[in-house]
Amino acid sequence: MPISINDILDRLGGPEAAAALTGISIDAVRKWRSGDAIPSKHWPAIMAATGLPMEEFLRSSEAPVPHGATAALLLADGQIFWGRGFGAFGVTKPAELCFCTGMTGYQETLTDPSYAAQIVTFTFPHIGNVGANDEDLEAPQIFASGLVVKEDPGPPSNYRATATLDEWLKRMGIPGIAGVDTRALTLHIRDHGAPSAMLLYPADGKFDFVAAGAQLAGWPGLEGLDLAAEVSCRQSYEWTGGTWSWAGGFSAPAPTKTVVAVDYGAKRNILRSLAAAGCRVIVVPADTDSAGILRHNPDGVFLSNGPGDPAATAAYSVPAIRGVMEAGIPIFGICLGHQLLAHALGAKTYKLARGHRGANQPVKDLATGKVEITSQNHGFAVDDASLPEGVEITHTSLFDGSNEGIACPARRVFSVQYHPEASPGPSDSAHLFNRFVEMMS
């Protein structure tokens, strides 16, 4: 049988003791009985004080679905954020809930393979106001599990739009939820770290929180997961097409260098930026060994962004990267590629509590003292203390001091944690692609 509010209060020793043990005000505790419900935001404190599993609260919660709510976001600690569903009906798999501070570029964000197994909360309230089109994509599909926004997406106001955000999500099979207090949700992530979560938008309006809660309880999170193998291409191909301009669309100059890009979840605009810098770009799958890379006779090798735990992907990527370094080929890495290069050089990585995601992240170039505003999307970071002799720290985050770049001049390799190709977003760091080309000369 579901546990009752009286049973919970008895376990806690009464209302006064419950308030003292949980840190919840006595007035709020008394409202549990008068309102015949315990708000989900109180569940984590009660679970910590009583040892009760979340399933007990989900079973005992008989509060009706709020008026107008058609979707819900369930966090692993039991909190439920109600809202209005849009996009495709469905219930996501367990995923990590993160927040992104970018004001624009929601299509680029959602199609970025680095967001695999993540539900994205946008801190900017007006998402969807420029609609959707088929050019602003970083991959052919959406890799984020779902999205959370404050305001309902309205009609698009942009001449390039070919569909509304709602229509595009339906076509892609991805659910969204609007009407959520994204400020409160972001503060929760900031204070407690990125939680596991599920987005529920059932077509029949029936919410099975008990089943969802059980799935969340059994999901291990992103640590230890090699997701690069899931999002990478399955066979090699040659990329064509440069960066986009308003006047001419996508274009690139004639190539002067050959670059092999290892696809751990590569964004299209990285490949476009390499092509725009004068590179012929050959893309190979994530598990390609050094012999498979070197058979293309590259002038340089690029290590792409991607999702998951770099320590897990390193199991097969590090031997390949070390083989390329032994051959004396210049290497440039971005995001996951930065972390994998660090592993290949003998360093370690660790999980960030809340990650860096957005288009307004300040990074300091330690060589010049200049600050670049960057676009970022990562939940892991390189451990500075683990870097071996001969590997330099080149960039650092001005948000939390975490590592944002390394270089090993003796090996002719360098990498950055952020995204110099960001589109849309700041272009302060676009010069790094030219630096890579110069290193190949």
N, C-alpha and C positions, 0 to 999 in steps of 0.2 A: 504493500500500500504506500501511496505517496506520504512523505513526512509532512506533518502539519506545522503551522506557524507556532502553535502552542508547544509542540514537541521540540522545536528549535529553541524557543525561549527557555524551556525546561533544561535543555542541555547546557545552555549558557548561564543558567542560574537566575533567571528572571530578567525583566527589562533593564534594571539598573546595572546588573552585572553584565548583561549583553552589551550595553553602551560602553562600559569600561573595557571590556575585552576586545571589542571590535573597533573602537574609536569612532563609532557612529553616535550622533547625538541622541539623547534620551527621547526627545520629541519625535525624531525620525523612527526610533525603535517602536514607540507607542503607536505610530501610524501603521505599523505592520498589521496590527490587529484591527484597527478601525477601518483600514482600507482593504483588509482581507488579502493582502499581497505583500511580498517583499520585493522591492525594486532590484533589478538584476545588478545594478551598480553596487549593491550591498553584498552580493553573494561572495565575492572573493574574500572579504574580511570575515564573513561567517564561516566559510570553508576553512580558512586558516585557524579559526578559533575552535571549531568543532571537529575538524577532520572529515566532515561529510563530503562525498564526491559531488561533482557538479550535476550528475544525473539525478540526484535526489531533488535538487532545486528545480531542474527542468520538468520533472514529473509533478512536483507540487505546485508549480506556477500555473494557476488557472486564470490569470488575468486575460481578459479578452484582447483580441487584436485591436490596436488603436484605430479609431475611425479614419478611413482613408488610406491606411497602411496596406500595401500589397507585397512588400519585401522586407527582409530583416537581415541584419549583419550580426552573426553570433560569434563572440570572442571566446577563446579557450578558457577564460576565467569565468564564463557564464554570463557576461554582460550582453544585452541585446539592444541593438540600435535599430529602431523601426524606421521605415521610409516608404517611398513610392517606387516601385520597380519600373524599369524601362529596358529596352533592348530585348534580348532573347529570354524566354522563360527558362528556368533551370535552377539547379542547386550546384554550386561549385564544389570541387574537391577541397579538402583542407589546404590552406595556403598561408603564407606569411602576409600579415597586413602591414603596409608601409604607407608613408605619405610623401607626396611630391609637391614641391613649392613652385613649379613652373606655372606661369600665367597663360602660356600658349603651348602649342605642340602636343595636344593630347593624343592625336593620331600617332605621332612619332613615339610617344611614350608607350602607348598600349601595344604597338607592334614591335617594340624593342625586345628581342629575345632574352635580354637580361632580366626582364620582368616575369619570366616563366615561374610558375608556382607562387605568384604574389597577387594580392588584391591591392589595387592602388587607390588611395584616398588623395584627392586633389584639394590642396588648401585654398586655392583660388575659387571663389564661389560660382563664377559663371563659366562653366565648361559646356562646350557644344554650340557656342554662339556663332561660330564660323562654319558649322556643318562638317561635312566629310567629303573627301575626294580621293581619287586613286593615285595621286602623285605624292602625297605627304606620308608615305609609308616606309618603315624601315625593314619590313619583311612582308611577304604575301598574306600573312595571317596575324591575328592578335595573339600574343603570347601571355599577356596578363590574364589572370583567372576571372577578374571582374573589376568594376570601378565603383567608387563611392564619391558622390558630389553633394554639394549643398543645395543648389537650385535646380529645378526641373529644366532640362535642356529645351530651349525654345526654338523657334524657326531660325534657320541659318541666315546670317547677314554677310555674305561674301560671294563675289562673282564666280569664284572657283568651286563653290560647293556643288556637288552632284547628288547629295543625299543629306538627310538629317543625321545627327549622331545616333538617335534611336534606330533609324532605318539601317544604318551601317552596322550597329551592334547586332541587330536581328540577323542580318546577312552573315555576320561572322560567328553567330551562335554564342555570344557573350552577354551575361546579365549585368545590369547596373542598378544602383539604388540612389535615389535623390531624396532630398528633405532631411538629410542627416546633419546633425550638429558636428560638422567637420572640424570646427575649432576644438570642441571637447574631445573628439576622437584623436586629433593630433596631439593635444596635451597629454592624453593617456599614453600614447606611444612614446612621446618625449620622456615622460616620467617613469614608465615601466618597461620600456623596450618594445620591440615589434612583436605582437602576439600572433599566434595562429588564429585563423578565423575561417568562417564559411559564409558565403552570401546565398541567401535563400529567396528565390522568386518563383514560387510554385504556381503552375498554371491553374491548379484547382483551389488555390488560396489556403491550402492546409499545410501548416508548419510542423514538421516532425523534429523538434529540437532535441529530443532524447537520442534519436538516431544520429543527428548531426553532432551532438556532444560526444557520443561514443567514437565517431570518426576522428574528431579533433583530439580526443584523449589518446588515440592510437597513432597519431601522426608525429614523427620524430622532429619535424622542422627542417630547415635548410642545411644545418650542419651535417656534414658527412654525405651529402647528396651530390652526385655528379650529374648535373642537368645539361652540361654542354653536349654530351653524347646524344641527348634527346632532341636538341634544337639544331644541331649542325646539319650541313648538307650531307647527302649520302654519296655523292661522287663529285669529282673535280670538274670545274668549269672555268671559262674565261669571262671576267666581268668587263662589260663595255658601258660607257656612259659616265659623264663627269657631273659636276655640281650644277644646280639649277639657277637660272637667272630669270628675272622678270621678262627680259626682252627676248631671250633665245631658248628658254627651256633648259634641258640637260645637254651639256656639251663638254668636250675634253680635248686637249691638244694631242698631237701625235706623241706616242710614248718614246722615251729614251732609255728607260730602265725596266727590268722585269722584276716584279715582286710576287712572291708566293704568300698569300694571305691564309693563315690557318683559321678556319671557321669554328670558333667555339660558341657562336651565336652572333655572327657579325651583323652590324647595322649596315644598311645599304649606303648611307651617307659616308661611312668610313671608306667604303670601296670607291665611291664617287670622288672623295677627297684625294685618295691615292692616284686615281686616274687623272684628276685635275692637276696634280703635281707632276705629271708626265710619266706615269708608271703604267706598264702593261700589267694587269692584275690577274693572276691565276689563283683561284680559290680552291682549297683542298679541305677534306673533312677533318674534324677535330682529332681523330685517332691516327692520322697519317704519320708514319715514322720518318726519321731523318732522311732515309734513302728515298722515300717517296717525295719528300720536299725537294731534295737536292737534284733529283733527276730532271727537274725543270730548268736547271742552271740559273737560279735566281741571282740577281744583284743584291737583293735584300729579302728578308723574311719579316712578315708582319704577323703579330699575335693579336687576335681580335678580342673584343669584349665577349661577355657571355654570362649565363646564370650559374647558380649553385656554389658549392664550397670549393675553393681553389685547391685545398688539400686533397680532395677526392679526385678532381680532374688531373692533378699533378701525377697521379699514379702512372698514366700513360703519356702525358704531355712532356714531362720533364726529360725523359730519355731522348725524345725527339728534339727538344730545344737544345739540349747539351750537344747533340750530334751536329746541329747547325752551327753552334758556337765553335766546336772543334774544327769545323770546316772554314772558319774565319769569315762567315757571312754576317753582315750587319743585321741587327734585329731591332725592331720598334714594336712595343706593346702598349695596348690601351686597356684599362679597366681589368677584366679577368686576365687578359694577356700580360698586364703589368704584374699581377700577383703570381702568375705562372712563371714569368721570367725570374722573379724574386726567388721562388722555390728552386728553379734550375740553378741559381747562383748560390744556393745553400741557406736561404732565409726561410722564415716561417710567416704564416698569416693567422689572423684571429677574427672572430665574429664581432662586429660592432653592435652596440645595444640597439641603435635605431637607424643607422645607416645614413648615407648622404644621397639625397635624391632631389633634383631641381636644377633650375637654370641660373642660379644666383649664388654660387658657392665661391668664396674668395680663396685663392691659392697664392702663396708667395713663392716666387722663383728665387732660390737662395743664392744663385750666382749673380743675378742682376739687382736683387732687392725689389723688383717690380711685383705688383699684385695683379693677378689676372682673375677676372670673373669668369667662372667656368660652369659648364653643365656636368652633372654627375649622376650616377646611378650605381651604387654599390653598397653591399651590406657586410663586406669583409675588408680588411686592410692589412698591409704589410707591417710586420713587427720590426720597427727600427732597430731594436736591440739585438735582433737576430742576424742583421746584415753582416756578412763577412768582410774582412779587410779587402780593400780594392773596389768595393761597391760604395758609391757616393749617394747620399740623400740630396736630391736636387730640388724638390718642391715639398711644401708642407701646407696643411689645411689651417686657415686662420679661424676656423670654427672650433676645432678641438685639438689641433696640433698633430693629427695623424698624418701618416706618410702619404704623399701625393705624387712622388716621382723618384726614380733611381737611375743611375747610370754606372756602367763599368767601362771606362775608356779603353782599358787593355783588351777588352773583348769586342769593342765597337757595338755595344748594345745599350739601349736606354728605353725607358717606359714611363708612362704617367697613369695615374689612377683615374683621372677625369677624362672628359670627352672633347678633344680639340675640334672634332668634326661637327659639333652640335648644330642641329638644324631642326626647328628654329632654336635660337639661343645665342649666347655671346660668341664672338669669333676671335677673342683675344689670343687664343692659343693655336690658331690655324697654321702659324708659322712652323709648327713642329713637323708637318708633313714635308716642308721644304728642307728642314734640317735632316730628315731621314734621307731625302734624295741626295743631299750634299755628302752625307756619310757614305753613300754608295759610289760616289765619284772617285 
